[in-house]
Amino acid sequence: MIRNCDNLNRLLELNLYITILTNTHPDFSSDPQTSWTMAVNDTVSYKLPGWSDPEGNDNAEIYVSKMDGQETKYPPFMLFENSTSTINFRPRDFWDSGENFFFSVVIKESNSDSVLYSYYCTVTMLGEKFDKEAHNVVHWVDVSYDILDINADSTGAMLFSEPVNMTYLEQHFYFMFKVFYRDISYRENKEDKNLVNFVVDHYGWQGNNSIVNFTMEFEKPYLLGLLLKKSDKLYINRRDYDDFNATEFFLSTSILDLPDYEGDVVYRGNSSWH
């Protein structure tokens, strides 16, 4: 209430009324799933339900985040696709076996940082839980590879030191390796140059699970005649591929079948030819 007097000394009163409207957070049209059980090497996808805003005054923003008090137990193998509101789980690390992981699904008003609701979620991993201190052993397998002689028509081959699963390699080659070249201009500009095309012609040439044949194509003026000069060099370098799966990459003749195998197997090394 506001009180005052006018010029004639009359009392004036102004009453102000405030109507408080509820403004609740947007919510899913049905209760979302909040617990999952899976094993290492499983692939699980879950699409969140649709949403609605009771007041209809804002759009919803949905995301996943670390759970308060469980920040170190956020599932590293989880990916949230915002465009489709889909949660994808792809556990591949045997260290995750037997563990529990936690995260939150948050739904909020787009224009407010306080009008929100968090659903607390749990991921239970099946299998034996490994004692990391007792199993703190990593077996490195040096899977080296060499680039064999490249012909004048720019065909060549890669030779692996261990037999590998060529079907897996064909599906993941361009995720696992980066191919580029350097010529004499690299001395000045330090530029790695991309090929016009790099095609793997044969995975496992004549049944040999250690050889990959390829054909290259370069920009003008080289076209198919590159790598004949002393300053030219081709590189096939290993990428840091997060989804690399050693159990699928190595064949049964590899170290994975040794009775005392324990730990991770990784491939490493780069190769060049000039």
C-alpha positions in Angstrom: 0.0 0.0 0.0 1.2 3.5 -0.9 -0.2 6.5 1.0 0.2 10.2 0.3 -1.8 13.5 0.4 -2.9 15.7 -2.5 -2.8 19.5 -2.8 -6.1 19.7 -0.8 -4.6 17.7 2.0 -6.7 14.7 1.2 -5.4 11.2 2.0 -4.8 9.1 -1.0 -4.1 5.4 -0.9 -2.9 3.1 -3.7 -3.2 -0.6 -3.2 -0.9 -2.8 -5.3 -1.6 -6.5 -5.7 0.9 -9.1 -6.9 -0.4 -12.4 -8.2 2.2 -15.1 -7.8 1.9 -17.7 -10.6 3.5 -21.1 -10.4 6.5 -21.7 -12.7 7.5 -25.3 -12.6 10.2 -27.0 -14.5 9.5 -28.8 -17.8 9.3 -32.5 -17.5 9.3 -35.7 -19.5 5.9 -37.0 -20.7 6.7 -40.3 -18.9 9.2 -41.4 -16.2 12.6 -41.9 -17.9 14.7 -45.0 -17.3 17.2 -44.2 -14.5 19.1 -47.5 -14.1 20.9 -49.8 -16.5 22.7 -53.1 -16.2 25.3 -54.1 -18.8 28.6 -55.9 -19.4 31.8 -54.9 -21.0 31.5 -54.9 -24.9 27.8 -54.3 -24.7 26.2 -51.5 -26.8 23.1 -50.0 -25.3 21.1 -47.0 -26.5 18.2 -45.3 -24.8 16.0 -42.5 -26.2 14.6 -40.2 -23.5 10.8 -39.6 -23.6 9.3 -36.4 -25.0 8.8 -33.4 -22.8 6.2 -30.7 -22.0 6.2 -27.4 -20.0 3.1 -27.1 -17.7 3.0 -23.3 -18.1 4.0 -23.4 -21.8 6.2 -20.4 -21.3 9.6 -21.8 -22.3 11.5 -24.5 -24.1 13.2 -27.4 -22.4 17.0 -27.9 -22.4 18.1 -31.5 -21.7 21.6 -32.6 -20.9 23.6 -35.1 -18.8 26.1 -34.2 -16.1 28.1 -35.6 -13.2 26.1 -36.5 -10.1 26.8 -34.4 -7.0 29.1 -36.4 -4.7 29.9 -39.0 -7.4 31.9 -36.9 -9.8 34.7 -39.5 -10.1 32.2 -42.3 -11.0 30.8 -40.6 -14.1 30.7 -43.3 -16.9 33.5 -42.6 -19.4 31.9 -44.9 -22.0 28.6 -42.9 -22.2 27.7 -40.4 -25.0 24.7 -38.2 -25.1 23.3 -37.2 -28.5 21.6 -33.9 -27.9 19.9 -33.8 -31.3 18.0 -37.0 -30.6 18.0 -37.0 -26.8 19.6 -40.4 -26.9 22.0 -41.9 -24.3 24.5 -44.3 -25.8 26.6 -46.7 -23.7 29.7 -48.5 -25.2 31.8 -50.0 -22.3 35.0 -51.5 -23.8 37.5 -51.3 -20.9 37.7 -54.5 -18.8 38.6 -52.3 -15.7 35.0 -51.2 -15.7 33.7 -54.7 -15.0 31.9 -55.0 -11.7 31.8 -51.3 -11.1 28.9 -48.9 -10.5 28.7 -45.5 -12.3 26.5 -42.5 -11.7 25.3 -39.5 -13.7 22.3 -37.1 -13.8 19.9 -36.3 -16.6 18.9 -32.7 -16.2 15.8 -31.1 -17.8 15.5 -27.3 -17.4 13.9 -24.2 -18.8 16.2 -22.8 -21.5 16.0 -19.2 -20.1 16.5 -20.2 -16.4 19.4 -21.8 -14.5 17.2 -22.5 -11.5 14.0 -23.9 -12.9 15.2 -27.5 -13.4 15.0 -31.1 -12.3 17.7 -33.7 -12.1 17.1 -37.4 -12.5 19.8 -39.5 -10.7 20.9 -42.4 -12.8 22.9 -45.6 -12.1 24.9 -47.9 -14.4 25.7 -51.3 -13.0 28.4 -53.3 -14.8 28.3 -57.0 -14.6 31.3 -59.3 -14.2 34.2 -59.6 -11.8 35.5 -56.4 -10.2 39.3 -56.1 -10.8 41.6 -54.8 -8.1 43.6 -52.2 -9.9 46.4 -52.3 -7.4 46.7 -56.0 -7.6 46.4 -56.0 -11.4 48.5 -52.9 -12.1 50.2 -54.7 -15.1 50.0 -53.4 -18.7 51.3 -55.7 -21.4 52.5 -53.6 -24.4 52.6 -55.4 -27.7 54.7 -53.6 -30.2 52.7 -54.1 -33.3 55.0 -52.3 -35.7 54.2 -51.9 -39.3 56.4 -50.9 -42.3 55.6 -49.3 -45.6 57.0 -51.6 -48.3 58.4 -50.3 -51.6 56.1 -47.9 -53.5 55.9 -48.3 -57.2 56.0 -45.6 -59.8 52.2 -45.9 -60.2 51.9 -45.1 -56.5 50.8 -48.6 -55.3 52.4 -49.9 -52.1 51.7 -52.1 -49.1 51.8 -52.1 -45.3 53.4 -55.0 -43.5 52.4 -55.7 -39.8 54.7 -57.5 -37.5 51.7 -59.4 -36.0 48.8 -61.0 -37.9 45.7 -58.8 -37.4 42.0 -59.2 -38.0 41.6 -57.8 -41.5 37.8 -57.5 -41.1 38.2 -55.3 -38.1 41.0 -53.3 -39.8 38.8 -52.7 -42.9 36.0 -51.3 -40.7 38.3 -49.0 -38.6 41.3 -48.3 -40.8 40.7 -44.6 -41.3 39.9 -44.1 -37.6 43.2 -45.9 -36.6 45.6 -44.3 -39.1 46.3 -40.8 -40.5 47.8 -40.7 -44.0 49.7 -37.7 -45.3 52.9 -36.7 -47.1 55.6 -34.0 -47.0 57.5 -32.6 -49.8 60.4 -30.1 -50.1 58.2 -27.2 -49.0 57.9 -28.7 -45.5 61.2 -27.1 -44.6 59.6 -23.7 -44.9 55.9 -24.1 -44.1 55.9 -27.2 -41.8 52.7 -28.3 -43.6 51.5 -31.9 -43.7 49.7 -32.4 -47.0 46.7 -34.6 -47.7 46.4 -37.0 -50.5 43.6 -36.6 -53.1 42.8 -40.3 -52.4 44.2 -43.2 -50.5 42.4 -46.5 -51.2 43.1 -49.8 -49.6 42.9 -52.4 -52.4 43.3 -55.6 -50.4 43.0 -56.3 -46.7 45.1 -59.5 -46.2 46.8 -59.9 -49.6 46.5 -63.6 -50.8 45.4 -64.7 -47.3 48.3 -63.1 -45.5 46.8 -61.4 -42.4 49.9 -59.1 -42.1 49.8 -57.3 -45.5 47.6 -54.5 -46.7 47.8 -53.2 -50.3 46.9 -49.6 -51.2 46.9 -47.1 -54.1 47.5 -43.4 -53.7 46.6 -40.3 -55.8 48.2 -36.9 -55.4 47.5 -33.4 -56.5 49.0 -31.9 -59.5 51.8 -31.7 -60.6 52.6 -35.0 -59.0 49.4 -37.1 -59.6 50.7 -40.7 -59.5 54.4 -39.8 -59.7 55.0 -38.6 -56.2 57.6 -40.0 -53.7 60.2 -40.5 -56.3 62.2 -37.4 -55.1 64.5 -37.6 -52.2 62.6 -34.9 -50.3 59.2 -36.6 -50.7 58.0 -38.7 -47.8 54.8 -40.6 -47.1 53.5 -41.0 -43.5 51.0 -43.5 -42.2 50.7 -42.6 -38.5 48.7 -44.1 -35.7 45.8 -42.0 -34.4 44.7 -42.0 -30.8 41.5 -44.0 -31.5 39.4 -44.2 -28.3 37.3 -47.1 -29.5 40.2 -49.3 -30.4 39.4 -52.9 -29.3 42.5 -55.1 -28.9 40.5 -58.3 -28.5 39.0 -57.7 -32.0 42.1 -56.4 -33.7 44.5 -59.3 -32.8 43.9 -62.8 -34.2 43.9 -65.9 -32.1 47.6 -66.4 -32.7 48.4 -63.2 -30.8 49.4 -62.6 -27.2 45.8 -62.6 -26.1 45.8 -66.4 -26.0 48.9 -66.7 -23.8 47.8 -68.3 -20.4 49.6 -65.6 -18.4 48.0 -62.7 -20.3 46.8 -60.0 -18.0 46.2 -56.3 -18.7 45.8 -54.2 -21.8 47.1 -54.8 -25.2 47.7 -51.8 -27.4 49.2 -51.1 -30.8 51.7 -48.3 -31.2 54.2 -46.9 -33.6 54.3 -44.8 -36.8 55.7 -45.5 -40.2 57.0 -43.5 -43.1 58.6 -44.2 -46.5 60.7 -42.1 -48.7 
